[in-house]
Amino acid sequence: MSAASLTLRILERVREIPEATWDALLGEDSSPFLEHRWLDALEETGCVGGDTVWIPAHLSLWEGPRLVAVAPSYAKGNSEGEFVFDWSWADFAMRAGVRYYPKLVVAVPFTPATGDRVLVAPGEDRIAVTRRLASAARLIRMSSSGERGVRSSSNQARLLLVIATARSRMGVGVARLVISRAR
């Protein structure tokens, strides 16, 4: 990464990045479930987005026009369809009065395959770039009423509102967050 600022963009669809650009960040050992074609198929067939509880909010880190890193990410109002099993954490948070949902999950939906979830451009320091992406993502504040037993459509509406609010606070159209370089 050069001395230029980095920009975090939250993408509603994997197609906002050309397939060749996304796939250029895949490593030799990357899972096929991280490929643009797979993630796009999930969106196009309605497995994610739309009326589901997996709302695409892909994190992408840019240095000017160059894609530095990308992570398939989803805003969720519950823990269904994940292989994390964090229901006890969510229950504890609710009892403690802490909002657990909605949450941002860096994952490939319905896929228990292991491996990296943050794709980093060749020649970049994977650890440093992943830390920068995580730092930027922490600045995105997601909130909800924390209600239990809320219908999926209500959760989805709340998640869309959270994403839209985050976008309006950070820029027009696409969320942009300029990250200053660490000294």
C-alpha positions as CSV (number, residue, x, y, z in Angstrom):
1,M,0.0,0.0,0.0
2,S,1.3,3.4,-0.9
3,A,1.0,6.6,1.2
4,A,-2.5,7.2,-0.2
5,S,-5.6,6.9,2.0
6,L,-7.7,3.8,1.9
7,T,-11.4,3.8,1.4
8,L,-13.8,1.2,2.8
9,R,-16.8,0.6,0.6
10,I,-19.8,-1.5,1.7
11,L,-21.3,-3.2,-1.3
12,E,-24.9,-4.4,-1.7
13,R,-23.9,-6.8,-4.4
14,V,-20.8,-8.7,-5.4
15,R,-21.4,-7.5,-9.0
16,E,-20.3,-4.0,-7.9
17,I,-16.8,-5.4,-8.4
18,P,-16.0,-7.0,-11.8
19,E,-15.5,-10.7,-11.6
20,A,-11.9,-10.6,-12.8
21,T,-11.0,-7.9,-10.2
22,W,-12.5,-9.9,-7.3
23,D,-11.0,-13.2,-8.4
24,A,-7.6,-11.7,-8.9
25,L,-7.4,-11.6,-5.1
26,L,-8.0,-15.3,-4.7
27,G,-5.0,-17.2,-3.5
28,E,-3.9,-20.6,-4.7
29,D,-5.5,-22.2,-1.7
30,S,-8.7,-20.1,-1.6
31,S,-12.0,-21.9,-1.3
32,P,-14.1,-22.0,-4.5
33,F,-16.9,-20.6,-2.3
34,L,-15.0,-17.3,-2.2
35,E,-15.1,-17.0,-6.0
36,H,-17.2,-14.1,-7.5
37,R,-19.2,-16.6,-9.5
38,W,-20.4,-18.5,-6.4
39,L,-21.3,-15.4,-4.3
40,D,-23.0,-13.9,-7.3
41,A,-25.1,-17.1,-7.8
42,L,-26.2,-16.9,-4.1
43,E,-27.4,-13.3,-4.8
44,E,-29.0,-14.0,-8.2
45,T,-30.9,-17.0,-7.1
46,G,-32.3,-15.3,-4.0
47,C,-30.4,-17.4,-1.4
48,V,-29.1,-14.2,0.1
49,G,-30.6,-10.7,-0.1
50,G,-34.2,-10.0,-0.9
51,D,-36.5,-11.6,1.7
52,T,-33.7,-13.6,3.4
53,V,-31.9,-12.8,6.6
54,W,-28.6,-12.6,4.8
55,I,-28.3,-9.0,3.6
56,P,-25.2,-8.5,1.5
57,A,-22.9,-5.8,2.9
58,H,-19.5,-6.8,1.4
59,L,-16.5,-5.0,2.8
60,S,-14.1,-3.8,0.2
61,L,-10.9,-1.8,0.8
62,W,-9.7,0.5,-2.0
63,E,-6.5,2.5,-2.6
64,G,-7.8,5.0,-5.2
65,P,-9.2,2.8,-8.0
66,R,-7.3,-0.3,-6.9
67,L,-9.0,-3.1,-4.9
68,V,-6.7,-3.9,-2.0
69,A,-9.0,-6.3,0.0
70,V,-12.5,-7.7,0.0
71,A,-14.5,-9.8,2.4
72,P,-17.9,-11.4,1.7
73,S,-20.0,-9.9,4.5
74,Y,-23.6,-9.9,5.5
75,A,-25.8,-8.0,7.9
76,K,-28.0,-10.4,9.9
77,G,-30.8,-10.1,12.4
78,N,-30.3,-13.6,13.8
79,S,-27.8,-16.5,13.8
80,E,-29.7,-18.9,11.6
81,G,-27.8,-20.6,8.8
82,E,-24.4,-20.0,10.3
83,F,-21.8,-22.4,11.6
84,V,-20.8,-20.2,14.5
85,F,-23.5,-21.2,17.0
86,D,-23.5,-17.9,19.0
87,W,-27.0,-18.2,20.3
88,S,-25.8,-18.3,23.9
89,W,-23.8,-15.1,23.3
90,A,-26.9,-13.4,21.8
91,D,-29.0,-14.6,24.8
92,F,-26.5,-13.4,27.3
93,A,-26.3,-10.0,25.5
94,M,-30.1,-9.7,25.6
95,R,-30.2,-10.5,29.3
96,A,-27.4,-7.9,29.9
97,G,-29.3,-5.3,27.9
98,V,-26.7,-5.2,25.1
99,R,-27.9,-5.2,21.5
100,Y,-26.4,-8.2,19.7
101,Y,-28.4,-7.9,16.5
102,P,-28.1,-6.8,13.8
103,K,-24.6,-8.0,13.4
104,L,-22.1,-8.0,10.5
105,V,-20.8,-11.4,9.6
106,V,-17.8,-12.0,7.4
107,A,-18.6,-15.4,6.0
108,V,-19.9,-17.4,3.1
109,P,-23.5,-18.3,3.8
110,F,-24.4,-21.9,4.4
111,T,-20.8,-23.0,3.9
112,P,-18.9,-24.7,6.7
113,A,-15.7,-24.9,4.6
114,T,-12.7,-23.5,6.4
115,G,-10.2,-21.0,5.0
116,D,-9.5,-17.3,4.7
117,R,-12.5,-15.0,4.4
118,V,-10.6,-11.8,3.6
119,L,-9.1,-11.7,0.1
120,V,-6.0,-9.6,-0.2
121,A,-4.3,-8.3,-3.4
122,P,-1.1,-10.0,-4.3
123,G,2.0,-8.3,-2.9
124,E,0.1,-6.8,0.0
125,D,0.8,-7.7,3.6
126,R,-2.1,-9.9,4.5
127,I,-2.0,-9.3,8.2
128,A,-1.6,-5.5,7.9
129,V,-4.4,-5.2,5.3
130,T,-6.7,-7.5,7.3
131,R,-6.2,-5.4,10.4
132,R,-7.0,-2.3,8.4
133,L,-10.2,-3.8,7.1
134,A,-11.2,-5.0,10.5
135,S,-10.4,-1.5,12.0
136,A,-12.6,0.2,9.4
137,A,-15.4,-2.3,9.9
138,R,-15.4,-1.7,13.7
139,L,-16.3,2.0,12.9
140,I,-19.5,0.9,11.3
141,R,-22.0,1.0,14.1
142,M,-25.0,-1.2,13.7
143,S,-27.9,-1.0,16.1
144,S,-31.4,-2.5,16.5
145,S,-34.1,-2.7,19.1
146,G,-32.7,-6.1,20.2
147,E,-36.2,-7.6,20.2
148,R,-36.5,-11.4,20.3
149,G,-39.1,-13.2,18.2
150,V,-39.4,-10.5,15.6
151,R,-40.5,-11.7,12.2
152,S,-37.8,-12.0,9.5
153,S,-39.3,-9.3,7.4
154,S,-39.1,-6.9,10.4
155,N,-35.5,-7.8,11.0
156,Q,-34.7,-7.3,7.3
157,A,-36.3,-3.9,7.2
158,R,-34.3,-2.9,10.3
159,L,-31.1,-4.2,8.7
160,L,-31.7,-2.3,5.5
161,L,-32.4,0.8,7.5
162,V,-29.1,0.3,9.4
163,I,-27.2,-0.1,6.2
164,A,-28.9,2.9,4.6
165,T,-28.2,5.0,7.7
166,A,-24.6,4.0,7.7
167,R,-24.3,4.8,4.0
168,S,-26.0,8.2,4.4
169,R,-23.6,9.1,7.2
170,M,-20.5,8.1,5.3
171,G,-21.3,9.2,1.7
172,V,-23.8,9.1,-1.0
173,G,-24.7,5.8,-2.7
174,V,-21.8,3.7,-1.4
175,A,-20.5,3.9,2.2
176,R,-17.0,5.4,2.2
177,L,-14.8,5.6,5.1
178,V,-11.3,7.1,4.7
179,I,-8.8,5.4,6.9
180,S,-5.7,7.4,7.9
181,R,-2.4,5.6,7.8
182,A,-1.0,4.4,11.0
183,R,2.2,6.3,12.0
